[in-house]
């Protein structure tokens, strides 16, 4: 789930109440180095590039997008401006990334840059709320969520419109609406065969569980709930490189600390991956399928009740939850990572 402007909209809606050059592969990792076994964990022939993430300045309500190698070295700024950039998403070949730029209440656009941060172009303008870009496996389309199907709010005092899922060609043509039900649908992620979108929604919200995870055909069609209604709150599903497993956030209820879980892509076989007293958020799979990145305040001496607080940093671990390694030491909210694939 997005933060900052996105989080403000979500909170207002009540859903979270309570040149094309590939970045040098100096940051690649291998399963041998990390001691992880690739058997049965969604392994892929892709190599691991850099991990991008948001670095957020709370006082200014503004964030930039940075990237590091998987060992935490070689940090670079990919997007830096006076606006609020967020939610980077790497293309399947690792040569480009999409991201959102928030310029005001209910106004954010989606942009695309080369992997080194150059060559920006507009995919969707900032006239309405566009967020959560995700590339299709063949790199031809981008999924996102938006309120563009409904009248825009006139001020921050107006309730935010519902958010629906859309897809669009990477050249900005052939916009398609995927969900059409006036619910709040967020953060679409493509299945590895490109036929399905996984996403988070409040469509079956209960007081304890305002968010659940769902799937829908990428061309539109019946929505299928993946997580139980009224149980734990589960969101941010992320697909393993082999397409068989989802990593997901899970909390005992609204406003509760979150853990990381794994489940089969059809919603069965839910099992804990990483549990404890800290916030564990935003799981991402390494392109080779041997590691999972995430953000957390687990190192903080004093626990905060605020999700995405200033103590959040970037971590990676093996897919079985062992070998946790801290990559950043920013003392700023470091959130919303994505992992660059290299051919």
N, C-alpha and C positions, 0 to 999 in steps of 0.2 A: 504494500500500500504506500502511496506517495506521502509526502510530508508537506510542511510549510503551507503554501497556498492550497495544495491538495488536501492536506489534513484539515485545514480550516473549513473547507467545503464539506468534507466528510463528517467532521464534528458537528457542524451546523445542521447537517441532515440527520444526526443522531446515530449514524452507523457505527461510530467508534465511541459512543458515550462511555461512562465510567472511564592532394595528388594521388591518393589511393595507396600510398606507401604503407606497408605493414610495419608496425612498430617492431623494432629489432627484437629478436628472440632471446636476448640475454637473460630474460626472466623465466625461461621455460623450466618446467619441473618434470621429473619422471617418477613413476611409481617406485622405482628402486631407491631413489634418493629419499623418498618420504616413507618408505617401509610399508606402502599400501599394496594390497593385492588387487589386481584388476579383475579377478574372476567373479562373475556374478554381480558386479556393482555398476553396470551400465557403461563399461569401458568403451572407448572409441579410438579411432586412429588419428583423430585431431590432436594437435599439440596445444599446450597452454601458453597463451600470451599474457598480457597485462590484465590486471583487475582495475576497472574504473569504479569510481564511487563519488558520492556527494560529500563535500566538506561545507558545513552550514554554519553561518555566523548569525546566531540567534538575535543579537541586539539589532542587527541591520535587516533582519528578515531576508537575507540574501545568501546564496550559496554558489559554489563553483564546482566543476567536475575535474577531478584529479585521477591519476592512475599510478599504480606501482607494479613492479614485478611480483610474482607469487611468493618471493622470499622477503618482500617489503622494501627492496632496494629500488633505486632509479625512479624516484617519484617525479612526475611531471604534471603540469596543469594543462588539461585538454581544452577546457572552456573557462574563461574568466572574464567577467564583465560586471557592471553595476546592477544588472538584472539578476534574477534568481534562476539559475540553471539546475536541472535535476533529471533523474531517471535516465541515465545513459543506457543504451542498448546496442550491442555489437551486431554487425551484419554477420551472416553465416560464414563468409570467407575472411572476416577480420579486417577488411580494408576500410571499413567505414563504421560510424556509429550514429545512431539517432539519439536525440535528447529533447527534453521539453524546456521551454523558457517561460517563466511566469512573470508577467509585467504588471499585474494588478488583480483585484478581486474578480474572479471569474474570467480572466483573460490570460491564456497561455497558448503558445504555439509549439509545433514540433519541427525540428531542424535536423539536418544531416551534415556531418563533417567527415573528412578523411581521418584515418586512424591516427595521424600525427596532430590533429586539431586544426588543420587548415581547410580552406575551401568550403566554407559554410554556404548552405542553400536552404531555402524555406520549403518545407513540405506542406505544412498547415499554418496559416497565419494566427496572430494573437487576438483576433476579433472575438473569439469565443474560447471556451475552456477545452483544450486538447491535451491529453496527458497519457502516460503509460505506454510508450511505443514498444512494439515487439516485432521482430522480423520473421517473415515466413521462412521455412527451411531452404527454399530455393532462392531467397533474396529478392523476390519480385514484388512482395507486398508488405505492408506494415499494418499491424492491428493497433488500436488505441481505444481509449474511452473518452467520451465527450458529452456535453449537454447541448450540443448544437441542434438537436431535433426539437428543442423546446424554446419558448421565449426567454430571452436573457433577463437576469435580474437587474432591476434599475438601480439598486444600491445594496450595500451589505446588510441592510435591515430586511431585505426580501429573502425568503427561503430559497436555497439553491435549487435549480431544476434537476430532474433525474439525470443520471449518467447512463448512457447506452454504449454498446460496443460497436465499433466500425472497423473496416479495413479499407486500404487505399493502395494503389500502385505506387512504387517508389518515385515515379515521375510526377506524382500529384494528380493523376487521372483515376477514373473508375472508382469513385467513392461508393462504398456499400455499407448499409446499416445492417448489423447482424442481430442485435436484440431489439425488441420493440414492445416493451411491457411496462414502462414507467417505473421500473425498479432502479436501484443504484447498482450498476455493474462496473467493476474496476479491474484494472491490471490484467489484460488478456495475455496469454502465453500460448504459442503454437505447439501442437504435437509434432513429433519428429517426421511424420508422414505428411504434414500440412493439411490434414483433413479435419482437425479438431482444434478449438480454442478452449483452454482452461482459464477460469477467471474466478474472482471473488464477488459476492453479491450480498445484499441485505434482503433479498426477496423472501426468505423464510425466517426473518429475524424474530428472535425472542429476547426477553430482557436479559437472560444469561448469555445468549449466543446471538449477537446482532449480525455476525458475518459467517458465511459458509462458503465452501468451494464447489464449483460447478464445471460442467463442460457443455459445449454447444458445437454443432457442425460449423466449420469455418465459412461455409456458404450460407449459414443461417438455418434454423430449424428448431426442433424440440430441445429444451434445456434439461440437462440431467444433473441432479444433485449428487455430489460425491461424498459429502460428509453429513453425519446425522443431524437432523433438525433438533434444536433444543439441547444438544450435548455440549461438548467443548466448542469454543469459538475457533474456527480454522480458516486460514486465509494465506495468500501469497503462494499458491502452488507453483512449483518449478520442475520442469521435466528433465529427467536424466538423458544423457546422450543417446542411449539405446531406446528411449521412449517408453520403457516399461515401468519406471518408478517416478513418483512425485516426492520431492522434499517440500515440507509445508510448515508454516507456523501454527502453533496450537496453544490456546490458553484455557484455563478452567472457567473463565467467564469474562465479561466486559470489564476493562480496567485492571485485569489480573496480569501478572508477569507471564511472558510467553516462552514456550519451549520449541524445539525443533522435532518434527516427526517425519517418518517415511510411510508411504503407502503405495500400493499398486496403482497404475494409471486408471483403473476402473473404480477406484475408491475403496477397494477391499484391502485387508492386511495392514491396517494402521498400526504402527509400532513406534515407540520413542527412539529418537536418535540422540538428542542432547537435552537433558533436564537438569534443573538446579534452581537456585534462588535468584539468578540474574535474568535479565531480558536477553533472549536469544532470538534474533530476527533476520529476515531477508536472506534465506538460504539460496545459494547459486551453485550449480554444478561446474566443476572444471571441464573444459572441452574434452579431455581424455577420459573423463568419468572416474578418476581415482580420488578426487578430493571434493570437498564442499566448502565454499566460502560463506561467511555470515558476518553480521555485525552484532555487537554485544557490549554490555557494561560489566561483564564478568570480573574484570580486574579492579573495579572500584571498591574502595574500602567501605564507603557508605552507600547503601542502596538507595536508589531513587524510585519513586512511584511513577515517574514520568517516562513514558515510552519515548524512545529516540532522544534521550537526554544528552547533556554535554559530555558525559563519560563514555559515550559509544565509540568503539573502535572497530577496525576491520580484523577478522581472523580467518584462518583456514584450518581444516582438519581432514583426516582421512574419512572415507565414506562410512566407516563403522563408528565414528564419533571419537576416535582416538587421535593422538598426535596433534593436539590443538596448538596453534602457533599464532601469536599476535603480530600483525603487520604494521599498524600505525600507532602513533602516540601523539595525537593531535590536541587532546583536551578540548575538542570541538565535536559536535555530533557528526560522526562519520558513518554514513548510511547508504542504502540503496546501491549495492555493488552489482557489477556485471562482469563476466569473464570473457576476454577476447580469445576467439579460436584462431589458431594458426594452421595453415594447410600442411 
